[in-house]
Amino acid sequence: MDKLQTYYRRATRHNSTVEEMKEAILASLHHCFSTDATPRHDFCPSGRDSWCFFKSAHATGEPPGPHASRMKTQLDHALLHEHLQPIYNRLSDNELLSRCLRHATQNANESLRCVIWSKCSKTKFASSKKVRFSMLLAIAEYNHCPEGSLHLKEL
């Protein structure tokens, strides 16, 4: 379960669109169900730099090798598919994944800090006036969505 959670977290953090996230999530599940008799690498990324040994081998023209020795997390399809597939269908729902696009943390303060520092760099000097203004913009966006900063003009 820990490995599946790690794969899910990577899929949501390392992709920038809902479609990419969904494909990466489904790739992680199907890849784990794959065997020599029934390879399930349809969703896995192609190319020689792919994390999927099967697709990487095909890109280089080499035989992929046995799944048993190459797979890190191999799951029994007959035993687990009917239980995991509905969970993964819910976890790869477009509405849920669209909320993951911001890559926000569950900690509201940490998420707000991220919005503030996206407005005002931590690595370059900024005047206190710019930092205060960045905080106002970030708070307005955080509380009222990106259009919230438009209401600052009225103040």
C-alpha positions as CSV (number, residue, x, y, z in Angstrom):
1,M,0.0,0.0,0.0
2,D,2.9,2.4,0.8
3,K,4.3,1.9,-2.7
4,L,0.9,2.6,-4.3
5,Q,0.6,5.7,-2.3
6,T,4.0,6.8,-3.4
7,Y,3.1,6.2,-7.0
8,Y,-0.1,8.2,-6.7
9,R,1.7,11.1,-5.0
10,R,4.3,11.2,-7.8
11,A,1.6,11.1,-10.5
12,T,-0.2,14.1,-9.0
13,R,2.9,16.1,-8.2
14,H,5.0,15.6,-11.3
15,N,2.3,16.3,-13.9
16,S,0.7,19.6,-14.8
17,T,-2.6,18.7,-16.3
18,V,-5.5,16.5,-15.2
19,E,-5.1,14.2,-18.2
20,E,-1.4,13.7,-17.5
21,M,-2.2,13.0,-13.8
22,K,-4.9,10.5,-14.7
23,E,-2.8,8.7,-17.2
24,A,0.1,8.5,-14.7
25,I,-2.2,7.2,-12.0
26,L,-3.7,4.5,-14.2
27,A,-0.2,3.6,-15.5
28,S,1.0,3.0,-12.0
29,L,-1.9,0.6,-11.3
30,H,-1.8,-1.3,-14.6
31,H,2.0,-1.5,-14.5
32,C,1.8,-3.3,-11.1
33,F,-0.7,-5.8,-12.5
34,S,1.5,-6.6,-15.4
35,T,3.1,-10.1,-15.9
36,D,5.0,-11.9,-18.7
37,A,1.8,-13.6,-19.8
38,T,-0.3,-10.4,-19.7
39,P,1.8,-7.2,-20.0
40,R,-0.3,-4.2,-19.1
41,H,1.9,-1.2,-20.1
42,D,-0.7,0.7,-22.2
43,F,-0.6,3.7,-19.9
44,C,3.1,3.7,-19.2
45,P,5.2,6.5,-20.7
46,S,7.1,5.6,-23.9
47,G,10.7,6.3,-24.7
48,R,14.1,5.1,-23.6
49,D,14.0,7.3,-20.5
50,S,10.7,5.9,-19.3
51,W,10.5,4.6,-15.7
52,C,8.7,1.5,-17.2
53,F,11.3,-1.1,-18.0
54,F,9.0,-2.6,-20.6
55,K,8.5,0.6,-22.6
56,S,12.2,1.6,-22.2
57,A,13.3,-1.8,-23.5
58,H,11.0,-1.5,-26.5
59,A,12.3,2.0,-27.3
60,T,15.9,0.7,-27.4
61,G,14.9,-2.5,-29.3
62,E,16.0,-4.8,-26.5
63,P,14.0,-7.6,-24.9
64,P,12.3,-6.3,-21.8
65,G,13.3,-9.2,-19.5
66,P,11.1,-11.1,-17.1
67,H,8.5,-9.1,-15.1
68,A,9.2,-11.1,-11.9
69,S,12.8,-9.8,-11.6
70,R,12.2,-6.3,-13.1
71,M,9.0,-5.3,-11.2
72,K,9.4,-3.5,-7.8
73,T,5.7,-3.8,-6.9
74,Q,3.9,-6.7,-8.5
75,L,0.2,-7.3,-7.7
76,D,-2.0,-10.3,-8.3
77,H,-4.6,-9.1,-10.9
78,A,-7.1,-11.9,-10.2
79,L,-7.0,-11.2,-6.4
80,L,-6.9,-7.4,-6.3
81,H,-8.2,-5.9,-9.5
82,E,-11.9,-5.9,-8.5
83,H,-11.0,-4.1,-5.2
84,L,-8.4,-1.6,-6.4
85,Q,-10.0,-0.6,-9.7
86,P,-13.0,1.2,-8.2
87,I,-10.7,3.0,-5.7
88,Y,-8.4,4.1,-8.5
89,N,-11.5,5.2,-10.6
90,R,-12.5,7.5,-7.7
91,L,-8.9,8.7,-7.1
92,S,-8.5,9.6,-10.8
93,D,-11.8,11.5,-11.0
94,N,-11.3,14.7,-13.0
95,E,-12.9,16.9,-10.3
96,L,-10.6,15.5,-7.6
97,L,-7.5,15.8,-9.8
98,S,-8.4,19.4,-10.8
99,R,-8.0,20.3,-7.1
100,C,-4.6,18.8,-7.1
101,L,-3.4,21.0,-9.9
102,R,-2.4,23.8,-7.5
103,H,-0.1,21.3,-5.6
104,A,-1.3,22.8,-2.4
105,T,-0.6,21.1,0.9
106,Q,-3.2,20.2,3.5
107,N,-1.6,22.7,5.9
108,A,-3.4,25.9,5.1
109,N,-0.6,28.1,6.5
110,E,2.0,26.3,4.4
111,S,-0.2,26.7,1.3
112,L,-0.6,30.5,2.0
113,R,3.1,30.9,2.4
114,C,3.6,29.2,-1.0
115,V,1.2,31.7,-2.6
116,I,3.0,34.7,-0.9
117,W,6.4,33.5,-2.0
118,S,5.2,33.0,-5.6
119,K,4.5,36.8,-5.6
120,C,7.7,37.8,-3.9
121,S,10.9,35.8,-4.3
122,K,12.7,34.5,-1.2
123,T,16.0,34.6,-3.1
124,K,16.1,38.2,-4.2
125,F,15.9,41.3,-2.0
126,A,12.5,43.0,-1.8
127,S,11.5,46.1,0.1
128,S,9.1,45.8,3.0
129,K,6.5,47.6,0.9
130,K,6.7,44.9,-1.8
131,V,6.5,42.1,0.7
132,R,3.4,43.7,2.4
133,F,1.8,44.2,-1.0
134,S,2.6,40.6,-2.0
135,M,1.0,39.4,1.2
136,L,-2.1,41.4,0.5
137,L,-2.4,39.9,-3.0
138,A,-1.7,36.4,-1.7
139,I,-4.3,36.7,1.0
140,A,-6.9,38.1,-1.4
141,E,-6.2,35.3,-3.8
142,Y,-6.2,32.6,-1.1
143,N,-9.5,33.8,0.4
144,H,-11.3,34.8,-2.7
145,C,-9.7,33.0,-5.7
146,P,-7.4,34.8,-8.2
147,E,-10.1,37.4,-9.0
148,G,-10.0,38.4,-5.3
149,S,-7.0,40.6,-6.0
150,L,-9.1,42.7,-8.3
151,H,-11.1,44.0,-5.3
152,L,-8.0,45.5,-3.8
153,K,-8.3,48.4,-6.3
154,E,-11.5,49.4,-4.6
155,L,-9.8,49.8,-1.2
